[in-house]
């Protein structure tokens, strides 16, 4: 830690508190060390995003029923998650899942294609040896 140290105290949602403490304990750092790292990383990443994403951002907007929106807001607040982080995570997960499905489809299609080539090759050999006799 650099220079003087000051205490920072703020109430946060219980679920987020448990998540932070679990990660802090797993890191092997003291709470002060972990929170310093976490906050510094947040600001470093925020600056990087501002520098790289300002030139190529797009807006995604859609409407949802009011009751669903209220439930969604409560969900985000309980977990200490921002809307954009939630939706970015959803998009990343959906794209990763689609990529995995494509790779699985491609992998399962390859052996079938090879089998067809082999059987076609065998048929040609049989025909050739049949005509050669």
C-alpha positions in Angstrom: 0.0 0.0 0.0 1.2 3.5 -0.9 1.5 6.3 1.6 -1.1 6.9 4.3 -3.9 4.4 4.8 -7.5 5.4 5.4 -10.4 3.3 6.5 -13.3 2.9 4.0 -16.6 1.5 5.3 -19.9 1.1 3.5 -22.9 -1.2 3.7 -23.2 -3.6 0.8 -25.7 -6.4 -0.1 -25.2 -9.5 2.0 -24.7 -11.7 -1.1 -22.0 -9.4 -2.5 -20.3 -9.3 0.9 -20.1 -13.1 1.1 -18.8 -13.3 -2.5 -16.0 -10.7 -1.7 -15.0 -12.4 1.6 -14.9 -15.8 -0.1 -12.6 -14.5 -2.9 -10.5 -12.6 -0.4 -9.9 -15.6 1.8 -9.0 -17.7 -1.3 -6.5 -15.1 -2.4 -4.6 -15.4 0.9 -4.5 -11.6 1.3 -5.7 -9.6 4.2 -9.0 -7.8 3.7 -7.2 -4.5 3.3 -4.8 -5.9 0.7 -7.5 -7.6 -1.2 -9.8 -4.5 -1.2 -6.9 -2.3 -2.4 -6.2 -4.8 -5.2 -9.9 -5.1 -6.1 -10.6 -1.3 -6.2 -7.4 -0.6 -8.1 -8.2 -3.3 -10.6 -11.7 -1.9 -11.1 -10.4 1.6 -11.8 -7.6 0.2 -14.1 -10.1 -1.8 -16.1 -12.5 1.1 -16.3 -9.8 3.3 -17.7 -8.8 0.6 -20.2 -12.5 0.1 -21.3 -12.9 3.9 -21.7 -9.8 4.1 -23.9 -10.6 1.1 -26.1 -14.3 1.0 -26.3 -15.2 4.7 -26.8 -14.5 4.4 -30.5 -16.7 1.4 -31.2 -19.7 1.2 -28.9 -23.2 0.2 -29.8 -26.4 0.6 -27.9 -28.8 -2.3 -27.3 -32.2 -1.4 -26.0 -35.5 -3.3 -25.6 -38.6 -3.1 -23.5 -39.8 -5.5 -20.9 -43.0 -5.7 -18.8 -42.9 -3.4 -15.7 -43.2 -6.2 -13.2 -40.3 -8.1 -14.8 -38.2 -5.0 -14.8 -38.8 -4.5 -11.0 -37.9 -8.1 -10.3 -34.8 -7.6 -12.4 -33.8 -4.4 -10.6 -34.2 -6.2 -7.2 -32.1 -9.1 -8.5 -29.3 -6.8 -9.6 -29.4 -4.8 -6.3 -29.3 -7.9 -4.1 -26.2 -9.1 -6.0 -24.5 -5.7 -6.5 -24.4 -6.1 -10.2 -24.8 -3.3 -12.8 -27.2 -3.8 -15.7 -24.6 -3.4 -18.4 -22.3 -6.0 -16.6 -25.3 -8.4 -16.4 -26.2 -8.1 -20.1 -22.5 -8.2 -21.2 -22.1 -11.5 -19.3 -25.3 -12.9 -20.9 -24.1 -12.0 -24.3 -20.6 -13.5 -23.7 -22.1 -16.7 -22.4 -24.6 -17.0 -25.3 -21.8 -16.5 -27.8 -19.5 -19.0 -26.1 -22.3 -21.5 -25.9 -23.0 -21.0 -29.6 -19.3 -21.4 -30.4 -19.2 -24.7 -28.4 -22.2 -26.0 -30.3 -20.7 -25.1 -33.6 -17.5 -26.9 -32.7 -19.4 -29.9 -31.5 -21.4 -30.0 -34.7 -18.3 -29.6 -36.8 -16.5 -32.4 -34.8 -19.4 -34.8 -35.2 -19.7 -34.0 -38.9 -16.1 -34.8 -39.7 -16.1 -38.5 -39.0 -19.3 -39.0 -41.0 -17.7 -37.2 -44.0 -14.6 -39.4 -43.7 -16.7 -42.6 -43.5 -18.5 -41.6 -46.8 -15.2 -41.0 -48.5 -13.9 -44.4 -47.3 -17.0 -46.2 -48.5 -16.9 -44.4 -51.8 -13.3 -45.3 -52.2 -14.0 -49.0 -51.5 -16.9 -49.1 -53.9 -14.6 -47.7 -56.7 -11.9 -50.3 -55.9 -14.5 -53.1 -56.0 -15.8 -51.8 -59.3 -12.3 -51.5 -60.8 -11.3 -55.0 -59.7 -14.6 -56.3 -61.0 -14.1 -54.7 -64.5 -10.4 -55.7 -64.6 -11.2 -59.4 -64.4 
